[in-house]
Amino acid sequence: MYGGEIVRIKEYDYGPIGTRLRNARTMKKCTQEYVANKLGVSSQHISEIERGLSGLSIPSLMEICRILDIDACLLYTSDAADDLI
């Protein structure tokens, strides 16, 4: 509660970031298994991230970007999505 009011936080839609991550991964010819192994998670988790069913921490996002050699800021703006590679 904030000042006696209940503050509602809008859920974030991870779908667009997941789609951009999947596009970058496939353009780099990496498998979900490869990224998962490098990140230390299951390939199922990578699949859930790419489908927007699961979020990820900022450190994990930065590590995936390092693995794929992409700039994280490009994942957040649709105008820059074509510049992932």
C-alpha positions in Angstrom: 0.0 0.0 0.0 1.1 3.5 -0.7 -0.5 6.3 1.2 -3.4 4.1 2.1 -4.0 3.1 -1.5 -3.3 -0.3 -3.0 -0.8 0.1 -5.8 -1.3 -2.3 -8.7 1.7 -3.1 -10.8 0.9 -3.9 -14.4 2.2 -7.2 -15.5 5.0 -6.9 -18.1 4.6 -8.6 -21.5 7.8 -10.6 -22.1 6.6 -11.8 -25.5 8.4 -9.2 -27.7 11.7 -9.6 -25.8 11.4 -13.4 -26.1 10.7 -13.2 -29.8 13.7 -10.9 -30.4 15.9 -13.2 -28.3 14.7 -16.2 -30.4 15.3 -14.4 -33.6 18.8 -13.4 -32.5 19.5 -16.9 -31.4 18.4 -18.5 -34.6 20.2 -15.9 -36.7 23.4 -16.7 -34.8 22.7 -20.4 -35.5 22.6 -21.3 -31.8 20.3 -23.9 -30.3 18.3 -23.4 -27.1 20.4 -26.2 -25.6 23.6 -24.3 -26.4 22.3 -21.1 -24.7 20.9 -23.0 -21.8 24.2 -24.8 -21.2 26.1 -21.5 -21.3 23.6 -19.9 -19.0 23.3 -22.8 -16.6 19.6 -23.3 -17.0 17.4 -25.9 -18.8 16.5 -25.6 -22.5 12.9 -25.7 -21.3 13.5 -22.4 -19.4 15.0 -20.8 -22.6 11.9 -22.0 -24.5 9.6 -20.4 -21.9 11.6 -17.1 -22.1 11.4 -17.1 -25.9 7.6 -17.7 -25.8 7.1 -14.9 -23.3 5.9 -17.3 -20.6 8.8 -16.6 -18.2 10.8 -13.5 -17.5 14.4 -13.3 -16.7 16.7 -11.3 -14.4 18.8 -8.5 -15.7 22.0 -10.4 -15.1 20.6 -13.4 -17.0 19.5 -11.1 -19.9 22.9 -9.6 -20.0 24.6 -13.0 -20.1 22.3 -14.2 -22.9 23.2 -11.1 -24.8 26.9 -11.8 -24.2 26.4 -15.4 -25.4 24.7 -14.2 -28.6 26.9 -11.2 -29.0 24.1 -8.7 -29.2 23.4 -5.4 -27.5 20.7 -5.7 -24.8 19.2 -2.3 -25.6 18.2 -3.7 -29.0 15.8 -6.1 -27.4 13.7 -3.4 -25.9 12.8 -1.3 -28.9 10.9 -2.7 -31.9 12.5 -0.1 -34.1 15.9 -1.6 -33.5 14.8 -5.3 -33.7 16.1 -5.6 -37.3 19.5 -4.4 -36.1 20.1 -7.4 -33.7 22.8 -8.9 -35.8 
